[in-house]
Amino acid sequence: MPSTIQWSGGTHTFRLNAAAVHEDTLRIAASDRKQEKIYKLILPTLCITYADMKFQNAVGGEQEKYPASGAYGPRFFNPPVILSGESEVERLTYIRGARKVTIGPRETVVEFPSWKELVIPRLRMDRKKPLQGQVVIPPATISVSEPLRIDIRQFADGRHVGGVRAEKRHPDWRPPQEKQTYDFWVHTFDGITGRSLPKTRVDLFRYDPSFSTPYGQGGFRLDVSRYTDRYGNLKVPGRPAGQVEAYLAKAPGYRAVARCARPLPGQLVRIHIRLWPLSRDLRPYVWRGEDTVPSLSRLCGCTEQEFLDTNHLAPGAPISPGSRMILPCWSAVYRLEPWDRLEWVARNFGCKNVKELARLTRLEPSALEGGAVDIRVPGWHFVYAREGDTLDALDRQFELPKGSAVIVGRCYRPWPRLPYPGEAVALPKGRRTA
């Protein structure tokens, strides 16, 4: 097969329906712009606006809409009226991009070059009766990589409402292979000051139906971890598309809400993650036999040395089960995300309604609704979920009633009691029962 073919041209027929309150506009653009050719648009007479003063006076100053305007043809356009030159065409019809307009007894022919977009505003159409138009396409040279394309689009009061595309392709043309990957971009910043947060770790999780969890099959598996640049940005191109993924930003002393998406092939996923600063708080704790300093340090989001210093312990010092400890965790301070509802926040922290949450936090309900204040919840502390943690396991570890631990932030998760590793978890104050 040759790399190009010579196509003899043809005619494409389409229909138009009136849609606008004030104005319908037709736009036609062709991809054939390397050589100047003349296209023709054929419309019924007189569905365009003809602004000639003599004509307007003759019809009483109000031009009828199509199909009633067809009566003008034999009366006013026999012989046809020919408008030549872009300036004259635009002055008398408002049409832009046309070189010649011929208004005849039965049809209006608009001629325009292939390298210009034809714009026909102020179409005169009846909403109940569509009109039929035709685009006459001249002969063209068509290559394998560049099909001939003519876009016919309709706008209603400036809003794109529909259209059709006419194409002629080379016999060897094949549709491009769909890109099966997507590109990920994230920006991390301080939720209070708006300052970008450089060198922030971002974990990308991918849903795996075969992943085993304490609650059943199917869950998010950590796929890759990256760090933002000095501007708080991170780009990860070429991610496999089509599966649900989750994204969580992590920084010591900050709380962020996980985000989820099911990216499409070729999509650019752009998200902005607010990280809310937290303040240290201390929580009593009773050492268990399976506890270790590294494990509790990860839970508290502190270094092992900070944990030891808080408890006045020397590195490697033996700790007996039942010993009373102090956990350097975080105060429970919540800031509303754009998708949050106060009712959810109230229920999450054990309140019956927003009024009870307002009493608990000593804030007016109107202040809570504004979303720009810290919701300080007394009696609660924040910790960070570790790999393998569940909310039920944290309840048992802190000897709390089942269902006490809650996740701080709304995000999709296949199992409601399974947090993402590194996600903030809220714990109410409680004591050992034995």
For each residue, the residues with C-beta under 8 A, 3 or more apart:
1: 170 171 172
2: 5
3: 143 144
4: 141 142 143 144 170
5: 2 141 142 170 171
6: 139 140 141 142
7: 10 139 140 141 142 148 168
8: 139
9: 136 137 138 139 140
10: 7 137 168
11: 134 135 136 137
12: 134 135 137 150 152 164 166
13: 132 133 134
14: 132 133 134 135 152 164
15: 130 131 132 133
16: 24 26 123 125 130 131 132 133 154
17: 125 127 130
18: 24 65 123 125 126 127 130
19: 24 127 154 156 161 162
20: 23 24 155 156 157 161
21: 156 157
22: 157
23: 20 121 122 123 156 157
24: 16 18 19 20 122 123 125 154 155 156
25: 119 120 121 122 123 154 155 156 158
26: 16 118 119 120 123 133 152 153 154 155
27: 117 118 119 120 151 152 153 154 155
28: 39 41 112 117 118 135 150 151 152 153
29: 117 118 150 151
30: 33 39 114 137 148 149 150 151
31: 146 147 148 149 150
32: 35 37 114 140 148
33: 30 114 115
34:
35: 32 114 141
36: 113 114 115
37: 32 113 114 138 140
38: 99 111 112 113 114 138
39: 28 30 111 112 113 114 118 135 136 137 138 150
40: 109 110 111 135 136
41: 28 109 110 111 112 118 120 133 134 135 136
42: 107 108 109 110 133 134 135 136
43: 47 48 107 108 110 131 133
44: 47 66 67 69 70 106 107 108 131 132 133
45: 69 70 72 73 77 103 104 105 106 107 108
46: 50 63 66 69 70 72 73 77 103 108 124
47: 43 44 65 66 69 108 123 124 125 131
48: 43 93 95 101 108 110 120 122 123 124
49: 63 93 94 121 122 123 124
50: 46 55 63 92 93 103
51: 56 91 92 93 94
52: 55 56 92
53: 56 57
54: 57 58
55: 50 52 58 59 63 76
56: 51 52 53 59 61 63
57: 53 54 60 61
58: 54 55 76
59: 55 56 62 63 64 72
60: 57
61: 56 57
62: 59
63: 46 49 50 55 56 59 69 72 124
64: 59 68 69 71 72 124
65: 18 47 68 69 124 125 126
66: 44 46 47 69 70 124 125 126 129 131
67: 44 70 126 129 131
68: 64 65 71 126
69: 44 45 46 47 63 64 65 66 72 124
70: 44 45 46 66 67 73 106
71: 64 68 74 75
72: 45 46 59 63 64 69 75 76 77
73: 45 46 70 76 77 78 104 105 106
74: 71 77 78 105
75: 71 72 78
76: 55 58 72 73 81
77: 45 46 72 73 74 80 81 103 104 105
78: 73 74 75 104 105
79:
80: 77 102 103 104 105
81: 76 77 102 103
82: 100 101 102 103
83: 88 89 92 93 100 101 102 103
84: 88 89 99 100
85: 88 89 99
86: 89 90 96 97 98 99
87: 90 91
88: 83 84 85 91 92
89: 83 84 85 86 92 93 95 98 99 100 101
90: 86 87 93 94 95 96
91: 51 87 88
92: 50 51 52 83 88 89
93: 48 49 50 51 83 89 90 101 120
94: 49 51 90 120 121 122
95: 48 89 90 98 101 110 118 119 120 121
96: 86 90 118 119 121
97: 86 112 113 116 117 118 119
98: 86 89 95 101 110 111 112 118
99: 38 84 85 86 89 111 112 113
100: 82 83 84 89 110 111
101: 48 82 83 89 93 95 98 108 109 110 111
102: 80 81 82 83 108 109 111
103: 45 46 50 77 80 81 82 83 108
104: 45 73 77 78 80 107 108 109
105: 45 73 74 77 78 80
106: 44 45 70 73
107: 42 43 44 45 104
108: 42 43 44 45 46 47 48 101 102 103 104
109: 40 41 42 101 102 104
110: 40 41 42 43 48 95 98 100 101 118 120
111: 38 39 40 41 98 99 100 101 102
112: 28 38 39 41 97 98 99 116 118
113: 36 37 38 39 97 99 116
114: 30 32 33 35 36 37 38 39 138
115: 33 36
116: 97 112 113
117: 27 28 29 97
118: 26 27 28 29 39 41 95 96 97 98 110 112
119: 25 26 27 95 96 97
120: 25 26 27 41 48 93 94 95 110 123
121: 23 25 49 94 95 96
122: 23 24 25 48 49 94
123: 16 18 23 24 25 26 47 48 49 120
124: 46 47 48 49 63 64 65 66 69
125: 16 17 18 24 47 65 66 130 131
126: 18 65 66 67 68 129
127: 17 18 19
128:
129: 66 67 126
130: 15 16 17 18 125
131: 15 16 43 44 47 66 67 125
132: 13 14 15 16 44
133: 13 14 15 16 26 41 42 43 44
134: 11 12 13 14 41 42
135: 11 12 14 28 39 40 41 42 150 152 166
136: 9 11 39 40 41 42
137: 9 10 11 12 30 39 140 148 150 166 168
138: 9 37 38 39 114
139: 6 7 8 9
140: 6 7 9 32 37 137 148 168
141: 4 5 6 7 35
142: 4 5 6 7 146 147 148 168 169 170
143: 3 4 146 170
144: 3 4 170 172 173
145:
146: 31 142 143
147: 31 142 167 168 169 170 173
148: 7 30 31 32 137 140 142 167 168 169
149: 30 31 165 166 167
150: 12 28 29 30 31 39 135 137 165 166 167
151: 27 28 29 30 163 165
152: 12 14 26 27 28 135 163 164 165 166
153: 26 27 28 160 162 163
154: 16 19 24 25 26 27 160 161 162 163
155: 20 24 25 26 27 158 159 160 161
156: 19 20 21 23 24 25 159 161
157: 20 21 22 23
158: 25 155
159: 155 156
160: 153 154 155 163
161: 19 20 154 155 156
162: 19 153 154
163: 151 152 153 154 160
164: 12 14 152
165: 149 150 151 152
166: 12 135 137 149 150 152
167: 147 148 149 150
168: 7 10 137 140 142 147 148
169: 142 147 148 173
170: 1 4 5 142 143 144 147 173
171: 1 5
172: 1 144
173: 144 147 169 170
174:
175:
176:
177:
178: 265 266
179: 241 265 266
180: 240 241 242 265
181: 237 238 239 240 241 265 266
182: 239 241 263 264 265 266 267 268 269
183: 235 236 237 238 239 267 268 269
184: 204 234 235 236 237 239 247 263 269
185: 233 234 235 236 268 269 270 271
186: 202 228 233 234 247 249 270 271 272 273
187: 196 228 232 233 234 271 272 273
188: 196 197 200 202 228 232 234 249 251 256 272 273 275
189: 194 195 196 197 232 272 273 274 275
190: 193 194 195 196 197 254 274 275 277
191: 194 274 275 276 277 335
192: 276 277 335
193: 190
194: 189 190 191
195: 189 190
196: 187 188 189 190 231 232 233
197: 188 189 190 200 228 232 249 251 254 275
198: 228 229 230 231 232
199: 227 228 230
200: 188 197 227 228 232 249 250 251 275
201: 225 226 227 249 250 251
202: 186 188 225 226 227 228 234 247 248 249 250 273
203: 222 224 225 247 248 250 420 421 422
204: 184 222 223 224 225 226 236 239 245 246 247
205: 220 221 222 223 245 246 247 248 420
206: 220 221 223 240 243 244 245
207: 211 218 219 220 221 243 244 245 246 414
208: 211 218 219 220 221
209: 217 218
210: 217 218
211: 207 208 217 218 219 220 221
212: 217 219
213: 216 217 218 219 414 415 418
214: 390 392 393 418
215: 390 415 417 418
216: 213 415
217: 209 210 211 212 213
218: 207 208 209 210 211 213 414
219: 207 208 211 212 213 414 415 418
220: 205 206 207 208 211 246 413 414 420
221: 205 206 207 208 211
222: 203 204 205 225 421
223: 204 205 206 245
224: 203 204 236
225: 201 202 203 204 222
226: 201 202 204 234 236
227: 199 200 201 202 234
228: 186 187 188 197 198 199 200 202 231 232 233 234
229: 198 232 233 234
230: 198 199
231: 196 198 228
232: 187 188 189 196 197 198 200 228 229
233: 185 186 187 196 228 229
234: 184 185 186 187 188 202 226 227 228 229
235: 183 184 185
236: 183 184 185 204 224 226 239
237: 181 183 184
238: 181 183
239: 181 182 183 184 204 236 245 263
240: 180 181 206 243
241: 179 180 181 182 263 264 265 266 267
242: 180 262 263 264 265
243: 206 207 240 262
244: 206 207 260 261 262 412
245: 204 205 206 207 223 239 260 261 262 263
246: 204 205 207 220 258 259 260 411 412 420
247: 184 186 202 203 204 205 258 259 260 261 271 273
248: 202 203 205 256 258 259 420 422 423
249: 186 188 197 200 201 202 254 256 273 275
250: 200 201 202 203 254 256 422
251: 188 197 200 201 254 256 275
252: 301 302
253: 277 278 280 301 330
254: 190 197 249 250 251 275 276 277 278
255: 275 276 278 330 382 408 409 424
256: 188 248 249 250 251 273 274 275 276 409 424
257: 273 274 337 408 409 410 411
258: 246 247 248 409 411 413 420 423
259: 246 247 248 271 273 411
260: 244 245 246 247 411 412
261: 244 245 247 269 271
262: 242 243 244 245
263: 182 184 239 241 242 245 267 269
264: 182 241 242 267
265: 178 179 180 181 182 241 242
266: 178 179 181 182 241
267: 182 183 241 263 264
268: 182 183 185
269: 182 183 184 185 261 263
270: 185 186
271: 185 186 187 247 259 261
272: 186 187 188 189
273: 186 187 188 189 202 247 249 256 257 259
274: 189 190 191 256 257 335 337
275: 188 189 190 191 197 200 249 251 254 255 256
276: 191 192 254 255 256 333 335
277: 190 191 192 253 254
278: 253 254 255 330 331 333 382
279: 330 331 333
280: 253 328 329 330 331
281: 329 330 331 381
282: 310 326 327 328 329
283: 326 327 329 381 427 429
284: 324 325 326 327
285: 296 324 325 326 327 398
286: 322 323 324 325 432
287: 291 319 320 321 322 323 324 325
288: 291 321 397
289: 321
290:
291: 287 288 295 296 319
292: 295 296
293: 296 297 304 307 308
294: 297 298 304
295: 291 292 298 299 386
296: 285 291 292 293 299 300 307 325 327
297: 293 294 300 302 303 304 306 307
298: 294 295 301 384 386
299: 295 296 327 329 383 384 386
300: 296 297 307 327 328 329 330 383 384
301: 252 253 298 329 330 383 384
302: 252 297 306 307 310 328
303: 297 306 307
304: 293 294 297 307 308 315
305: 308 309 315
306: 297 302 303 309 310 328
307: 293 296 297 300 302 303 304 310 311 328
308: 293 304 305 311 312 313 314 315 317
309: 305 306 312
310: 282 302 306 307 326 327 328
311: 307 308 325 326
312: 308 309
313: 308 317 319
314: 308 317
315: 304 305 308
316:
317: 308 313 314
318:
319: 287 291 313 323 325
320: 287 323
321: 287 288 289
322: 286 287
323: 286 287 319 320
324: 284 285 286 287
325: 284 285 286 287 296 311 319
326: 282 283 284 285 310 311
327: 282 283 284 285 296 299 300 310 381 383
328: 280 282 300 302 306 307 310
329: 280 281 282 283 299 300 301 381 382 383
330: 253 255 278 279 280 281 300 301 381 382 383
331: 278 279 280 281 376 381 382
332: 349 376 377 378 379 380 381 382 426
333: 276 278 279 374 375 376 377
334: 345 349 374 375 377 408
335: 191 192 274 276 371 374 375
336: 340 342 345 371 375
337: 257 274 340 409 410
338:
339: 410
340: 336 337 344 345 371 410
341: 344 345
342: 336 345 346 354 357 368 369
343: 346 347 353 354
344: 340 341 347 348 410
345: 334 336 340 341 342 348 349 357 375
346: 342 343 349 351 352 353 354 356 357
347: 343 344 350 351
348: 344 345 406 408 426
349: 332 334 345 346 357 360 377 380 406 426
350: 347 428
351: 346 347 354 356 357 360
352: 346 356
353: 343 346 356 357
354: 342 343 346 351 357 358 365 368
355: 358 359 365
356: 346 351 352 353 359 360
357: 342 345 346 349 351 353 354 360 361 368 375
358: 354 355 361 362 363 364 365 368
359: 355 356 362
360: 349 351 356 357 377 378
361: 357 358 368 375 376 377 378
362: 358 359
363: 358 367 368 373 375
364: 358 367 368
365: 354 355 358 368 369
366: 369 370
367: 363 364 370 373
368: 342 354 357 358 361 363 364 365 371 373 375
369: 342 365 366
370: 366 367 373
371: 335 336 340 368
372:
373: 363 367 368 370
374: 333 334 335
375: 333 334 335 336 345 357 361 363 368
376: 331 332 333 361
377: 332 333 334 349 360 361 380 426
378: 332 360 361
379: 332 428 429
380: 332 349 377 426 427 428 429
381: 281 283 327 329 330 331 332 426 427 429
382: 255 278 329 330 331 332 408 424 425 426 427
383: 299 300 301 327 329 330 394 424 425 427
384: 298 299 300 301 422 423 424 425
385: 389 394 419 420 421 422 423 424 425
386: 295 298 299 389 421
387: 421
388: 421
389: 385 386 393 394 419 421 425
390: 214 215 393 394 417 418 419
391: 394 395 403 405 406 407 417 418 419 425
392: 214 395 396 402 405 417
393: 214 389 390 396 397
394: 383 385 389 390 391 397 398 400 405 425 427
395: 391 392 398 399 400 401 402 403 404 405
396: 392 393 399
397: 288 393 394
398: 285 394 395 404 405 427 430
399: 395 396 430 431 432 433 434
400: 394 395 404 405 427 428 430
401: 395 404 430
402: 392 395
403: 391 395
404: 395 398 400 401 427 428 430
405: 391 392 394 395 398 400 425 426 427
406: 348 349 391 425 426
407: 391 413 419 423 424 425 426
408: 255 257 334 348 382 423 424 425 426
409: 255 256 257 258 337 423 424
410: 257 337 339 340 344
411: 246 257 258 259 260 420
412: 244 246 260
413: 220 258 407 416 418 419 420
414: 207 213 218 219 220 418
415: 213 215 216 219 418
416: 413
417: 215 390 391 392
418: 213 214 215 219 390 391 413 414 415
419: 385 389 390 391 407 413 423 425
420: 203 205 220 246 248 258 385 411 413 423
421: 203 222 385 386 387 388 389
422: 203 248 250 384 385
423: 248 258 384 385 407 408 409 419 420
424: 255 256 382 383 384 385 407 408 409
425: 382 383 384 385 389 391 394 405 406 407 408 419
426: 332 348 349 377 380 381 382 405 406 407 408
427: 283 380 381 382 383 394 398 400 404 405 430
428: 350 379 380 400 404
429: 283 379 380 381
430: 398 399 400 401 404 427
431: 399
432: 286 399
433: 399
434: 399
